[in-house]
Amino acid sequence: MEQKGISAEMMAEIDRKAQEDYGIPQIVLMENAGRSVAEVILCELGSLENERIVIFCGKGNNGGDGFVLGRYLANKSPEHLTVYVTDIENIRPGAAYDNFEIIRKKGLEILPMRDFLPLEEATGDFTVAVDSIFGTGFRGELPEECATLGRILNSSGIKLYAVDVPSGLDATTGAVSRDCFKAYKTITFGLPKQGFFVKDGPDVCGEVIIKDIGFPSALLKPYM
């Protein structure tokens, strides 16, 4: 059966109704999202003993998912995990910032992304990367800093997992920015997004894995 997915706007409405109509806090959805990505990575890799993982996080809720993911992975291999944040001084208040504070207090290595970019050869220090910068709200072109990172990662050969949507992909239209991140696997939440299956979406998403993070079934069924 052909997969069509739903638009970013439809997914945003499901997210809104889950919080406002059903009372599910954003921080609960974020926790479930980050944990589900950790489960995929841990199931595939098994032991992290010989892995060196880097997570790139944005300042919004997609980045918040990455902060949660970092906490779970750090429980398995804290000495081999680094988190880079695109705009570390302006993390969105609320669930994203709360989860940033948790990993900061936990003692994870957290650095501004601008510290990574001059060290293109530093990709050789890592075996796994996670893209948790932009989610379904992305439109247009990646900021120059993120486009540079995408170009570095895409040519590095590092196994790259995308959280919800590869950064640089329009989740509705399937259009991509220059240097859109090219994922090995995309772990998305609730329902697949229609941009995964049209235009350039299939080229940048890799294998799409859909995870249940607690959206009420009554909100999802109309689109299934």
N, C-alpha and C positions, 0 to 999 in steps of 0.2 A: 504493500500500500504506500502510495506517495505521501511523504511527510510535508505538511504545509507550515506548521507552527503558528504562533500568534505574534502580533505586532508588539513593539516595545510599549506602546500606549496601553494595550490590553493588559500586559503584564503589570504595568504600573497601577492600573485600576484594581487588579486582583490584590496586589500588595497593599494598596490603600484600604480596600474593604476588609482585608484580613485584620488590619490593625484597628480600623475605626468601627467596623460593624461586629467583629468577633472578639475584639479586645486582645489580640495577640501582639505583644510589644515588639517593636523593631529589634530590640536586643535579643529576643528569643529567636526570631527568624535569622538574625545574623549569626547567632551561636550555632544554630542547626546547619546553616550554610557552610560556615568555616569547618565545622566538624565533619560534614559530609565530604568535603574536598580532602580533608586529612585521611578519611577512611579509604578513599579511592587511591591516594598516593601510597599509604601504608600497605594496603592490600596488594598493590602492584609491586612495590619495591621490597616488601618484607622488612628486613632489618635495615636501619638507616646508618649502621655502623660505618659503612664505606661510602656513604653519600655525603655530598656537600651541597646544601640547599640554599638558594637565594629566593626571597619573596619580594616582589616589587609591588608596593601598595600606593594607591591614590589617597586623596584626602577625604573622600566621601564614603558611602556605604559599601561600595565594592572593596575599597581599601580596608574597611572594617572587617569584612569577611576574611581578608588576608591576615589581619591581626589575630583573629580567632584561630585561623589555620596555624599561624606561627606558634601560638600557645600549645596547640596539640602536638605539633611536630617537635617542639622543644622538649616536651616530656619524654621523647624517645631519643633525641640526639641534640642537646642544647649547644654543644661545643661546635657543631657543624652547621649552624643555621645563622643566616644574616638577613635582616629586614631592611630594605631601602624604601624611603617614603618620598613621593614626588614633591610635596609641599608640607614639610614637617611642622612648619610654624602655623599652619592654618587648617588643621584637621577639623572636620565638621563636628560641631558640638552634638552631644547625644551619644547614641550607641557606638558610632565609629570612634569618637574620642575616648569613651569609657574603655573600649577594648584596647586602644593604644596605651592607655595608662596601665592597664593590667600587664601587658607584656613589658612595658618599661619597668614597672616595679618588680617584675619577675626576673629582670636582668638580661633580657635578650639583647643581642647586638643590633641596635637600630641606628641607621645613618641616613642623612639626606641623599636623595638620588644623584644630586650634582657631584657627590664624592665618588660615585661609581663611574660616571661617564668618561672622565679623563683616563680611566684605567681599562681601556678596551681589552687589553690582554688579560685582565682579571677574570674574564669569562672562563679561562682555563682553570681557575680555582674552584669552579662549581660543576657538579654533575647534573643538577636538576634546578630549573627555574620555574617560578610561578608568577603569572601575570594577574595581578589583582588591582589594576589601576582604574580602568573605566568599565562601567557596566552597560546596562541596556539604554541608559540615557545618552550615550555618546552619539554625536552627529558631526559631520564635517571633517576637519583635518586634525590630526594629532598635534599638540604643541611640539615645538622643535625638540625640546629635551626628550619627550617621549618617542618621537619619531627616530631620534638618534639611538635611543635604547632599543627600539624595535629592529632597526637595521643591524645593530651589534648582535642581538640575540638570534635573529633570523639567519645570520651567517656563521654562528658559533658552533652549531651542531649540538647544543645543549637540549636536553629533553624539556620542553616547555609545556606546562599545564596552564590553561586559562580558566579563571574563575568567572562563571556565568557567561561571559562573552569575551572573545579576544579583543584586546584594546585596539581601536581603530576600525572596528567593524560596526556598521549601522545595523542594529539587530532587526530592524524592520525591512529595509530595502536590500540588504546584502552588499551595499556599496562599501568600499574600503578606502581608508586614508592611505597616503603614501607611507610605506614602512609599517603597515599594519602588522601586529604581532601574529606570527604563524604558529598555532598551537599543535602540539602532538595529540593532546586530548583537551576538550572543553567540557567542564563539569558545570552544567546549567541547572536551574532550580525551578521546580513546579511544572513547567511545560517548555518544550523547545521553542525557539524564536524563529520566525519565518525567514529572517535574514541568513540563517544557517544554511538554507537550501537553495538560495537563488544568487545570481550574479557571482560575486567572488567569495561568498560565504563558505562553500564547500572546500575551497582552497586554503582557507585560513583556520578552520575550526578543527580539523583532524577528526578523531572519533568523538562523537557527542554522547555524553553520559548525562542522563536526567535523574536528578535526585529529589526526593520528597523532603522538604524542610518544614512541613507543617501547615501549608496552605489548606484551608478547609476544602474538602472535595466538592462541596456545592459551588465553590467559586471556579473550580477547574473544569468540571464536567461539561459546561456549555461549549467549551473550546476543544473537547477531546473527540 
